[in-house]
Amino acid sequence: MKSTHLLATCDLCDAHKGDSTGAFRVLPPVFRDFGALRRFAGPVVTVKCFEDNSLVKAAVDSPGEGRVLVVDGAASLRRALLGGNLGAAAARNGWAGVVIDGCVRDVAELAACQVGIRALASMPLPTEKRNEGQRDVAVQIQGVWVRPGDWLYADEDGIVIADHALA
């Protein structure tokens, strides 16, 4: 085990590589690191939205309590679902991390935010605010199911999901 209080994804994969139940899942290696924290973990809260970050803003503006916001943005590369202001709100409100199947913007500002932020790419265009989307629903991130209450572990090697906290 590495000398950090967070579990290393490689160690978790070694321990759970034989899992055939679907309780342990690994996200594809398509996410880039944008936040100041490279390692983060916590229970999952989900948002499903398409080119509208109204629910992302509502989530990061609320108490994070060490949780990880997982955003199903349908892998859209056309609009940014999180920018500098929302990244700062996530850090200020105690979110451990934000993982977005979509884009972010204000990359230099996000790099200073004391929160883990992963997304597919940067895109300077903001979203339209239509107050559309769903919260606390099962989502598919790059083909992998992620459910509210799952645990997410992220570090320099990747992102893994488990259906319960791993010791």
FILOVO-167457 format. One record per atom (N, C-alpha, C): residue in three letters; atom name; z, y, x. Coordinates in steps of 0.2 Angstrom, whole numbers. Example, Ala and Ser with C-alpha at 12.3 -4.5 7.8 and 13.67 -1.06 7.14 Angstrom:
BEGIN
 type atom    c3    c2    c1
  ALA    N    39   -28    66
  ALA   CA    39   -22    62
  ALA    C    39   -16    66
  SER    N    35   -11    64
  SER   CA    36    -5    68
  SER    C    39     0    64
This chain:
BEGIN
 type atom    c3    c2    c1
  MET    N     0    -6     4
  MET   CA     0     0     0
  MET    C     0     6     4
  LYS    N    -4    11     3
  LYS   CA    -4    17     6
  LYS    C     2    21     6
  SER    N     3    26    10
  SER   CA    10    30    11
  SER    C    10    36     6
  THR    N     7    35     0
  THR   CA     7    40    -5
  THR    C    11    37   -11
  HIS    N    13    41   -15
  HIS   CA    17    39   -21
  HIS    C    12    36   -27
  LEU    N     5    38   -26
  LEU   CA     0    36   -30
  LEU    C    -3    29   -28
  LEU    N    -4    25   -32
  LEU   CA    -7    18   -31
  LEU    C   -14    19   -28
  ALA    N   -16    16   -23
  ALA   CA   -23    17   -20
  ALA    C   -28    12   -25
  THR    N   -34    15   -26
  THR   CA   -38    11   -30
  THR    C   -41     5   -27
  CYS    N   -41     5   -20
  CYS   CA   -44    -1   -17
  CYS    C   -38    -7   -18
  ASP    N   -32    -5   -17
  ASP   CA   -26   -10   -18
  ASP    C   -26   -12   -25
  LEU    N   -27    -8   -30
  LEU   CA   -28   -10   -37
  LEU    C   -33   -15   -38
  CYS    N   -39   -13   -35
  CYS   CA   -45   -18   -36
  CYS    C   -44   -24   -33
  ASP    N   -40   -24   -27
  ASP   CA   -39   -31   -24
  ASP    C   -34   -35   -29
  ALA    N   -29   -32   -32
  ALA   CA   -24   -35   -36
  ALA    C   -27   -37   -42
  HIS    N   -32   -34   -45
  HIS   CA   -35   -35   -52
  HIS    C   -42   -37   -52
  LYS    N   -45   -39   -46
  LYS   CA   -52   -41   -46
  LYS    C   -54   -47   -50
  GLY    N   -49   -51   -51
  GLY   CA   -51   -57   -55
  GLY    C   -50   -56   -63
  ASP    N   -48   -50   -65
  ASP   CA   -47   -49   -72
  ASP    C   -53   -50   -76
  SER    N   -53   -54   -81
  SER   CA   -59   -55   -85
  SER    C   -57   -53   -92
  THR    N   -52   -50   -93
  THR   CA   -49   -48  -100
  THR    C   -52   -41  -102
  GLY    N   -54   -37   -97
  GLY   CA   -56   -30   -99
  GLY    C   -50   -25   -99
  ALA    N   -44   -28   -97
  ALA   CA   -39   -24   -96
  ALA    C   -39   -19   -90
  PHE    N   -43   -21   -85
  PHE   CA   -44   -17   -79
  PHE    C   -51   -16   -78
  ARG    N   -53    -9   -78
  ARG   CA   -60    -7   -77
  ARG    C   -61    -2   -71
  VAL    N   -67    -2   -69
  VAL   CA   -69     2   -63
  VAL    C   -75     7   -65
  LEU    N   -74    13   -65
  LEU   CA   -79    18   -67
  LEU    C   -85    18   -61
  PRO    N   -91    18   -63
  PRO   CA   -96    19   -58
  PRO    C   -95    24   -53
  PRO    N   -98    24   -47
  PRO   CA   -97    29   -42
  PRO    C  -101    35   -42
  VAL    N  -101    38   -48
  VAL   CA  -106    44   -49
  VAL    C  -102    50   -50
  PHE    N   -96    50   -49
  PHE   CA   -92    57   -50
  PHE    C   -91    60   -43
  ARG    N   -91    67   -44
  ARG   CA   -90    71   -38
  ARG    C   -83    74   -39
  ASP    N   -80    76   -33
  ASP   CA   -73    79   -33
  ASP    C   -74    86   -33
  PHE    N   -70    90   -38
  PHE   CA   -71    97   -38
  PHE    C   -64   101   -38
  GLY    N   -58    97   -39
  GLY   CA   -52   100   -39
  GLY    C   -49   100   -32
  ALA    N   -43   103   -32
  ALA   CA   -39   103   -25
  ALA    C   -36    96   -24
  LEU    N   -34    93   -29
  LEU   CA   -31    86   -28
  LEU    C   -36    80   -28
  ARG    N   -36    77   -23
  ARG   CA   -41    71   -22
  ARG    C   -38    65   -26
  ARG    N   -31    64   -26
  ARG   CA   -28    58   -29
  ARG    C   -24    61   -35
  PHE    N   -25    57   -41
  PHE   CA   -21    59   -47
  PHE    C   -21    52   -51
  ALA    N   -16    52   -56
  ALA   CA   -16    47   -60
  ALA    C   -11    49   -66
  GLY    N   -12    45   -72
  GLY   CA    -8    47   -77
  GLY    C   -11    43   -84
  PRO    N    -7    44   -89
  PRO   CA   -10    41   -95
  PRO    C   -16    46   -98
  VAL    N   -20    42  -102
  VAL   CA   -27    46  -104
  VAL    C   -26    49  -111
  VAL    N   -29    55  -111
  VAL   CA   -30    58  -117
  VAL    C   -38    59  -117
  THR    N   -41    58  -123
  THR   CA   -49    58  -123
  THR    C   -51    64  -127
  VAL    N   -57    66  -125
  VAL   CA   -61    71  -129
  VAL    C   -68    69  -129
  LYS    N   -71    69  -135
  LYS   CA   -78    67  -135
  LYS    C   -82    73  -138
  CYS    N   -87    76  -134
  CYS   CA   -90    82  -136
  CYS    C   -97    82  -133
  PHE    N  -101    86  -136
  PHE   CA  -108    87  -133
  PHE    C  -110    94  -132
  GLU    N  -110    96  -126
  GLU   CA  -112   103  -124
  GLU    C  -108   109  -128
  ASP    N  -102   107  -130
  ASP   CA   -97   111  -133
  ASP    C   -90   110  -131
  ASN    N   -87   114  -127
  ASN   CA   -81   113  -124
  ASN    C   -75   116  -128
  SER    N   -75   117  -134
  SER   CA   -70   119  -138
  SER    C   -64   115  -138
  LEU    N   -65   108  -138
  LEU   CA   -59   104  -138
  LEU    C   -56   103  -131
  VAL    N   -61   104  -126
  VAL   CA   -58   103  -119
  VAL    C   -54   109  -118
  LYS    N   -56   115  -120
  LYS   CA   -51   121  -120
  LYS    C   -45   120  -123
  ALA    N   -45   118  -129
  ALA   CA   -39   116  -133
  ALA    C   -34   112  -130
  ALA    N   -37   106  -126
  ALA   CA   -33   101  -123
  ALA    C   -30   105  -117
  VAL    N   -33   108  -112
  VAL   CA   -31   110  -106
  VAL    C   -26   116  -107
  ASP    N   -27   120  -113
  ASP   CA   -22   125  -115
  ASP    C   -15   122  -118
  SER    N   -15   116  -119
  SER   CA    -9   113  -121
  SER    C    -5   109  -116
  PRO    N     1   107  -117
  PRO   CA     5   104  -111
  PRO    C     2    97  -109
  GLY    N     0    97  -102
  GLY   CA    -3    91  -100
  GLY    C     2    85   -99
  GLU    N     8    87   -97
  GLU   CA    14    82   -96
  GLU    C    12    76   -91
  GLY    N     8    78   -86
  GLY   CA     6    73   -81
  GLY    C     0    68   -83
  ARG    N    -3    70   -89
  ARG   CA    -9    66   -92
  ARG    C   -15    67   -88
  VAL    N   -20    63   -90
  VAL   CA   -27    64   -87
  VAL    C   -32    65   -93
  LEU    N   -35    71   -94
  LEU   CA   -40    72   -99
  LEU    C   -47    69   -97
  VAL    N   -49    64  -101
  VAL   CA   -56    61  -100
  VAL    C   -60    63  -105
  VAL    N   -66    67  -103
  VAL   CA   -70    70  -107
  VAL    C   -77    66  -107
  ASP    N   -79    64  -113
  ASP   CA   -85    61  -114
  ASP    C   -90    66  -116
  GLY    N   -94    69  -111
  GLY   CA   -99    74  -113
  GLY    C  -106    71  -113
  ALA    N  -106    65  -114
  ALA   CA  -113    61  -115
  ALA    C  -117    62  -109
  ALA    N  -114    63  -103
  ALA   CA  -117    63   -97
  ALA    C  -122    69   -97
  SER    N  -122    74  -101
  SER   CA  -126    80  -101
  SER    C  -126    84   -95
  LEU    N  -132    85   -92
  LEU   CA  -132    89   -86
  LEU    C  -135    96   -88
  ARG    N  -134    98   -94
  ARG   CA  -137   105   -97
  ARG    C  -132   110   -97
  ARG    N  -126   108   -98
  ARG   CA  -120   113   -99
  ARG    C  -114   111   -96
  ALA    N  -110   116   -94
  ALA   CA  -104   115   -90
  ALA    C   -98   115   -95
  LEU    N   -94   109   -95
  LEU   CA   -89   108  -100
  LEU    C   -82   111   -97
  LEU    N   -82   113   -91
  LEU   CA   -76   115   -88
  LEU    C   -77   120   -83
  GLY    N   -74   126   -83
  GLY   CA   -75   131   -77
  GLY    C   -69   133   -74
  GLY    N   -69   138   -70
  GLY   CA   -63   141   -67
  GLY    C   -57   142   -71
  ASN    N   -58   146   -77
  ASN   CA   -52   147   -81
  ASN    C   -49   141   -84
  LEU    N   -53   136   -86
  LEU   CA   -50   130   -89
  LEU    C   -47   126   -84
  GLY    N   -50   126   -78
  GLY   CA   -47   122   -73
  GLY    C   -40   125   -71
  ALA    N   -40   132   -71
  ALA   CA   -33   135   -69
  ALA    C   -28   133   -75
  ALA    N   -31   133   -81
  ALA   CA   -26   132   -87
  ALA    C   -24   124   -86
  ALA    N   -28   120   -84
  ALA   CA   -26   113   -84
  ALA    C   -20   112   -78
  ALA    N   -21   116   -73
  ALA   CA   -16   115   -67
  ALA    C   -10   119   -70
  ARG    N   -10   124   -73
  ARG   CA    -4   128   -75
  ARG    C     0   124   -80
  ASN    N    -4   120   -85
  ASN   CA    -1   117   -90
  ASN    C     1   110   -88
  GLY    N     1   108   -82
  GLY   CA     3   101   -80
  GLY    C    -1    95   -81
  TRP    N    -7    96   -82
  TRP   CA   -12    90   -82
  TRP    C   -13    87   -75
  ALA    N   -13    81   -74
  ALA   CA   -13    78   -68
  ALA    C   -21    78   -66
  GLY    N   -25    77   -71
  GLY   CA   -32    77   -69
  GLY    C   -37    78   -75
  VAL    N   -43    79   -74
  VAL   CA   -48    80   -79
  VAL    C   -54    76   -76
  VAL    N   -57    71   -80
  VAL   CA   -63    68   -78
  VAL    C   -68    69   -83
  ILE    N   -74    72   -81
  ILE   CA   -79    74   -86
  ILE    C   -85    70   -85
  ASP    N   -88    66   -90
  ASP   CA   -94    63   -90
  ASP    C   -99    69   -92
  GLY    N  -100    73   -87
  GLY   CA  -104    79   -88
  GLY    C  -103    84   -83
  CYS    N  -104    91   -84
  CYS   CA  -104    96   -78
  CYS    C   -98   100   -79
  VAL    N   -97   104   -73
  VAL   CA   -92   109   -72
  VAL    C   -96   115   -69
  ARG    N   -92   121   -69
  ARG   CA   -95   127   -66
  ARG    C   -90   130   -62
  ASP    N   -91   136   -59
  ASP   CA   -86   140   -55
  ASP    C   -83   135   -50
  VAL    N   -87   132   -46
  VAL   CA   -85   127   -41
  VAL    C   -80   129   -36
  ALA    N   -81   135   -33
  ALA   CA   -76   138   -29
  ALA    C   -69   139   -32
  GLU    N   -69   141   -38
  GLU   CA   -63   142   -42
  GLU    C   -59   136   -43
  LEU    N   -63   131   -45
  LEU   CA   -60   124   -46
  LEU    C   -57   121   -40
  ALA    N   -60   122   -34
  ALA   CA   -58   119   -28
  ALA    C   -51   122   -26
  ALA    N   -49   128   -29
  ALA   CA   -42   130   -28
  ALA    C   -37   128   -33
  CYS    N   -39   125   -38
  CYS   CA   -35   123   -44
  CYS    C   -31   116   -42
  GLN    N   -24   117   -42
  GLN   CA   -20   111   -41
  GLN    C   -20   106   -46
  VAL    N   -26   103   -47
  VAL   CA   -27    97   -52
  VAL    C   -33    93   -50
  GLY    N   -33    87   -51
  GLY   CA   -39    83   -50
  GLY    C   -44    84   -55
  ILE    N   -50    85   -52
  ILE   CA   -56    87   -57
  ILE    C   -62    83   -54
  ARG    N   -64    78   -58
  ARG   CA   -70    74   -57
  ARG    C   -76    76   -62
  ALA    N   -82    76   -60
  ALA   CA   -87    77   -65
  ALA    C   -94    75   -61
  LEU    N   -99    75   -65
  LEU   CA  -106    72   -62
  LEU    C  -109    77   -58
  ALA    N  -108    84   -59
  ALA   CA  -112    89   -56
  ALA    C  -110    96   -58
  SER    N  -112   101   -54
  SER   CA  -111   108   -56
  SER    C  -117   110   -60
  MET    N  -116   115   -65
  MET   CA  -121   118   -69
  MET    C  -118   125   -71
  PRO    N  -122   130   -69
  PRO   CA  -119   137   -71
  PRO    C  -119   139   -78
  LEU    N  -123   135   -82
  LEU   CA  -123   137   -89
  LEU    C  -117   135   -93
  PRO    N  -114   140   -97
  PRO   CA  -108   138  -101
  PRO    C  -111   134  -107
  THR    N  -106   132  -111
  THR   CA  -107   129  -117
  THR    C  -107   134  -123
  GLU    N  -110   131  -129
  GLU   CA  -109   135  -135
  GLU    C  -103   133  -138
  LYS    N   -99   137  -141
  LYS   CA   -93   136  -145
  LYS    C   -94   135  -152
  ARG    N   -94   128  -154
  ARG   CA   -96   127  -161
  ARG    C   -90   123  -164
  ASN    N   -84   122  -160
  ASN   CA   -79   118  -163
  ASN    C   -80   112  -165
  GLU    N   -85   108  -162
  GLU   CA   -87   101  -163
  GLU    C   -84    97  -158
  GLY    N   -83    90  -160
  GLY   CA   -81    85  -156
  GLY    C   -75    81  -159
  GLN    N   -72    77  -155
  GLN   CA   -67    72  -157
  GLN    C   -62    72  -152
  ARG    N   -56    71  -154
  ARG   CA   -50    70  -149
  ARG    C   -47    64  -150
  ASP    N   -44    60  -145
  ASP   CA   -40    54  -146
  ASP    C   -44    49  -149
  VAL    N   -50    48  -147
  VAL   CA   -54    42  -149
  VAL    C   -57    38  -143
  ALA    N   -58    32  -144
  ALA   CA   -61    28  -138
  ALA    C   -68    31  -136
  VAL    N   -69    31  -130
  VAL   CA   -75    34  -127
  VAL    C   -78    29  -122
  GLN    N   -85    30  -121
  GLN   CA   -88    26  -116
  GLN    C   -90    31  -111
  ILE    N   -87    30  -105
  ILE   CA   -89    34   -99
  ILE    C   -93    30   -94
  GLN    N  -100    32   -94
  GLN   CA  -104    28   -89
  GLN    C  -104    21   -91
  GLY    N  -104    19   -98
  GLY   CA  -104    12  -100
  GLY    C   -97     9  -100
  VAL    N   -92    12   -98
  VAL   CA   -85     9   -97
  VAL    C   -81    12  -103
  TRP    N   -78     8  -107
  TRP   CA   -73    10  -112
  TRP    C   -67    13  -109
  VAL    N   -65    19  -112
  VAL   CA   -59    22  -110
  VAL    C   -55    24  -117
  ARG    N   -49    22  -117
  ARG   CA   -45    23  -124
  ARG    C   -39    27  -122
  PRO    N   -38    31  -128
  PRO   CA   -31    35  -127
  PRO    C   -26    31  -125
  GLY    N   -21    33  -121
  GLY   CA   -16    29  -119
  GLY    C   -17    24  -113
  ASP    N   -23    23  -111
  ASP   CA   -25    19  -105
  ASP    C   -22    23   -99
  TRP    N   -22    20   -93
  TRP   CA   -20    24   -87
  TRP    C   -26    24   -83
  LEU    N   -27    30   -80
  LEU   CA   -32    31   -75
  LEU    C   -29    33   -68
  TYR    N   -32    30   -63
  TYR   CA   -30    31   -56
  TYR    C   -36    33   -52
  ALA    N   -36    39   -49
  ALA   CA   -42    41   -45
  ALA    C   -39    43   -38
  ASP    N   -44    41   -33
  ASP   CA   -43    43   -26
  ASP    C   -49    44   -23
  GLU    N   -49    45   -16
  GLU   CA   -55    46   -13
  GLU    C   -60    40   -13
  ASP    N   -58    34   -15
  ASP   CA   -62    28   -16
  ASP    C   -65    27   -23
  GLY    N   -62    30   -28
  GLY   CA   -65    29   -34
  GLY    C   -60    30   -40
  ILE    N   -62    28   -46
  ILE   CA   -58    29   -52
  ILE    C   -58    22   -55
  VAL    N   -51    20   -57
  VAL   CA   -50    14   -61
  VAL    C   -46    16   -67
  ILE    N   -47    11   -72
  ILE   CA   -44    12   -78
  ILE    C   -40     5   -80
  ALA    N   -34     6   -82
  ALA   CA   -30     0   -84
  ALA    C   -27     1   -91
  ASP    N   -26    -4   -95
  ASP   CA   -24    -3  -102
  ASP    C   -16    -2  -102
  HIS    N   -13    -2   -96
  HIS   CA    -6     0   -96
  HIS    C    -5     3   -89
  ALA    N     1     6   -88
  ALA   CA     3     8   -81
  ALA    C     4     2   -76
  LEU    N     1     3   -70
  LEU   CA     1    -2   -65
  LEU    C     7     0   -60
  ALA    N    11    -5   -58
  ALA   CA    17    -4   -54
  ALA    C    14    -5   -47
